[in-house]
Amino acid sequence: MKKYKLKNNFKGIKRGTQFFLIAESEFIGIKEFVLRSKDLSIRLSITENELHKNFSLVFE
């Protein structure tokens, strides 16, 4: 399971928060990713651009 770390403050979530990639989907060329925080309290549904801009891959 891929693990990401937040590089910048994003949508009220503090930098450094760790997330697990739960699901990836693509519909008509638009990729969407669903991430859950390590403690499962936060769920994010983001685009590919938001993922690359605000998150860094920690573990694959």
C-alpha positions in Angstrom: 0.0 0.0 0.0 1.4 3.4 -0.9 2.0 5.9 1.9 2.1 9.7 1.2 3.2 12.6 3.4 1.7 16.1 3.1 4.3 18.6 1.9 2.2 21.8 2.4 -0.8 22.7 4.5 -3.8 21.6 2.4 -7.5 22.2 3.0 -6.9 22.9 6.7 -4.7 19.8 7.3 -1.2 20.3 8.7 1.9 19.7 6.8 3.6 16.3 7.6 0.3 14.4 8.1 0.7 10.8 6.6 -1.9 9.3 4.3 -2.5 5.9 2.7 -3.6 5.7 -0.9 -6.9 3.8 -0.8 -8.2 4.0 -4.4 -7.3 5.3 -7.8 -9.8 5.9 -10.6 -9.8 7.4 -14.1 -12.8 8.6 -16.0 -12.4 10.2 -19.4 -8.8 11.1 -18.8 -9.3 12.6 -15.3 -7.5 10.7 -12.5 -8.9 10.8 -9.0 -7.2 9.5 -5.8 -8.8 8.7 -2.5 -6.5 9.0 0.5 -7.1 8.2 4.2 -5.1 9.6 7.1 -3.0 7.2 9.2 -5.5 7.4 12.1 -8.5 7.1 9.6 -10.1 10.4 10.7 -9.6 12.2 7.4 -10.7 11.2 3.9 -9.6 13.1 0.9 -10.6 12.8 -2.7 -8.1 14.7 -4.9 -7.0 15.1 -8.5 -3.7 14.0 -9.9 -2.4 17.6 -10.0 -3.2 18.1 -6.3 -1.5 14.8 -5.4 1.8 15.8 -7.1 1.7 19.4 -5.9 0.9 18.7 -2.2 2.1 15.1 -1.4 5.3 13.2 -1.5 5.6 9.4 -1.7 7.0 7.9 1.5 6.6 4.2 0.9 5.4 2.0 -2.0 
